[in-house]
């Protein structure tokens, strides 16, 4: 299986994760933000700030791929990894968990959600990350902030994981965060244009990481 990109411990595969996951070796952590399957409910923001104008331009493409993954995909994810963090976990049929992660978006009054939830398989407590929404440079309609993904990798039970997988890598935020933290990571996406964006983002210089407090 030939990678789309492979450099310094970061690998990207272009294709359907349902086909690629069975070919991969086990990893320590799956950190991902799958399509939620809510394209029919999504309207975007009402301002040109925070990338909403870009999101509107990408709406047709988003609606073409915003289909919930099958149960088989989640079964593969759970079998392939020791730990899982799945954003949008409240939209999927996953086991009961007491350790949910919350992304609190301080800005108020938008037509979009003021928080998002991630399901985890950790036997731990609920944690909350305060992080602003995206800048107008975002390149994916559901792009998460790098700060949020680095926080996910720096929890008490994830800070020592060495290998990370994102089966729905999109524009590559999980991989960028892993690179900045010096972790090995793999990503999969079936949209080639997003693989290209991820590669470009990974080619940008990374400044030394300062330990989170």
C-alpha positions in Angstrom: 0.0 0.0 0.0 1.7 3.2 -1.2 1.3 6.3 0.9 0.2 9.6 -0.6 2.8 11.3 1.7 5.5 9.9 4.0 8.0 12.1 5.7 9.6 12.2 9.2 7.1 9.9 10.9 4.0 11.5 9.3 2.1 9.4 6.7 -1.0 10.1 4.6 -3.0 7.6 2.7 -5.5 8.7 0.0 -8.5 6.4 -0.1 -11.5 5.1 1.8 -10.6 4.3 5.4 -12.8 1.2 5.3 -10.3 -0.2 2.7 -7.1 1.1 4.3 -7.7 0.4 8.1 -7.4 -3.4 7.8 -4.0 -3.0 6.3 -2.5 -0.9 9.1 -0.6 -1.9 12.2 -2.1 -1.1 15.6 -1.6 2.4 17.0 -1.7 3.9 20.5 -4.3 6.5 19.8 -7.0 7.2 17.2 -7.8 10.9 17.3 -10.3 11.8 14.7 -13.3 14.0 13.7 -15.5 11.9 11.4 -18.3 13.3 9.3 -21.3 13.7 11.6 -24.0 13.1 9.0 -25.7 16.4 9.6 -25.3 18.0 6.2 -29.0 18.6 6.0 -29.0 20.6 9.2 -25.8 22.6 8.6 -26.3 26.2 7.5 -22.9 27.8 8.5 -22.3 31.1 10.2 -23.7 34.5 9.2 -20.4 36.5 9.1 -17.2 36.6 7.0 -15.2 36.2 10.3 -13.8 32.9 11.5 -13.8 31.3 8.0 -17.6 31.3 7.5 -17.3 32.7 4.0 -14.9 29.8 3.1 -17.3 27.4 4.7 -20.2 28.6 2.5 -18.0 28.1 -0.6 -17.3 24.6 0.5 -20.9 23.7 1.4 -21.6 21.6 -1.7 -18.5 19.5 -1.3 -19.2 19.1 2.4 -22.7 17.9 1.7 -21.2 15.3 -0.6 -19.0 13.7 2.1 -20.9 14.4 5.3 -22.2 10.9 5.7 -21.8 9.0 9.0 -19.3 6.2 9.0 -20.6 2.7 9.1 -20.5 0.6 12.3 -17.8 -1.5 10.6 -15.5 1.6 10.5 -15.9 2.2 14.2 -15.3 -1.5 14.9 -12.0 -1.3 13.0 -11.0 1.8 14.9 -11.7 0.3 18.3 -9.8 -2.9 17.4 -6.8 -1.0 15.9 -6.0 1.3 18.8 -5.5 1.3 22.6 -7.2 4.7 23.1 -9.8 6.6 21.1 -10.9 10.2 20.9 -13.8 10.6 18.5 -15.1 14.1 18.0 -18.8 14.2 17.4 -19.2 11.0 19.4 -22.6 12.1 20.5 -23.8 11.5 16.9 -22.7 7.9 16.8 -23.6 4.6 18.5 -20.5 4.1 20.7 -20.1 2.4 24.1 -21.0 4.3 27.3 -18.2 6.5 28.5 -17.6 8.6 31.5 -14.6 10.5 30.0 -16.0 13.0 27.4 -14.0 15.9 26.1 -15.6 19.2 25.6 -14.5 22.0 23.2 -15.9 25.2 24.6 -16.1 27.9 22.0 -16.1 31.3 23.9 -17.7 33.3 21.1 -21.4 33.5 21.5 -24.3 34.4 19.3 -23.3 32.4 16.2 -25.7 30.2 14.4 -23.3 27.3 14.9 -22.8 25.2 18.1 -21.1 26.8 21.1 -19.4 23.6 22.1 -18.5 20.2 20.6 -18.2 16.8 22.3 -15.7 14.0 21.8 -16.3 10.4 23.0 -13.3 8.6 24.5 -12.7 5.0 25.8 -10.7 6.3 28.7 -11.6 5.5 32.3 -11.2 9.1 33.3 -13.0 12.3 34.0 -14.6 14.9 31.7 -12.2 17.6 30.5 -12.9 20.9 28.9 -10.8 22.9 26.4 -11.5 26.6 25.9 -10.5 27.5 22.3 -11.7 30.1 19.8 -13.2 29.1 16.5 -11.2 29.2 13.3 -9.5 32.0 11.6 -10.5 33.1 8.1 -7.6 31.0 6.7 -9.3 27.7 7.5 -9.4 25.4 4.5 -11.9 22.7 5.5 -15.5 23.4 6.5 -15.2 21.4 9.8 -11.5 22.2 10.5 -10.5 21.9 14.2 -7.9 24.2 15.7 -4.4 22.9 16.1 -4.5 24.0 19.7 -7.5 21.7 20.4 -5.8 18.6 18.8 -2.6 19.3 20.7 -4.6 19.5 23.9 -6.1 16.1 23.1 -2.6 14.7 22.8 -1.5 16.2 26.1 -4.1 14.8 28.5 -2.9 12.7 31.5 -3.7 9.5 29.6 -2.5 10.6 26.1 0.6 12.5 26.7 2.9 9.5 26.4 1.3 7.9 23.3 3.8 7.5 20.5 1.6 6.6 17.5 -1.5 8.4 16.4 -4.0 7.7 13.6 -6.7 9.9 12.1 -8.9 8.0 9.6 -10.7 11.2 8.6 -7.8 13.5 8.4 -9.3 16.3 6.3 -6.9 19.2 6.0 -4.5 17.5 8.3 -4.9 19.3 11.7 -4.3 16.1 13.7 -1.1 15.5 11.8 0.1 19.1 12.2 -0.5 18.8 15.9 1.4 15.5 16.1 4.3 16.9 14.2 4.6 19.8 16.5 4.6 17.5 19.5 7.1 15.1 17.9 4.7 12.2 17.6 4.4 9.7 14.8 1.0 9.9 13.0 -1.0 8.6 10.1 -3.9 10.1 8.3 -6.5 8.9 5.8 -8.8 10.8 3.5 -10.7 10.0 0.4 -10.8 13.6 -0.9 -7.5 14.2 -2.7 -7.8 18.0 -2.5 -7.7 17.7 1.3 -4.7 15.4 1.2 -3.0 18.1 -0.9 -3.8 20.7 1.7 -2.6 18.5 4.5 0.7 17.9 2.8 1.2 21.7 2.2 0.4 22.4 5.9 2.9 19.8 7.0 5.6 21.3 4.8 5.5 24.6 6.7 8.1 25.2 9.4 7.3 24.2 13.0 8.6 26.2 15.9 9.8 24.4 19.0 7.0 23.2 21.2 6.6 24.6 24.7 5.1 22.2 27.2 1.5 22.9 28.0 0.6 23.9 31.5 
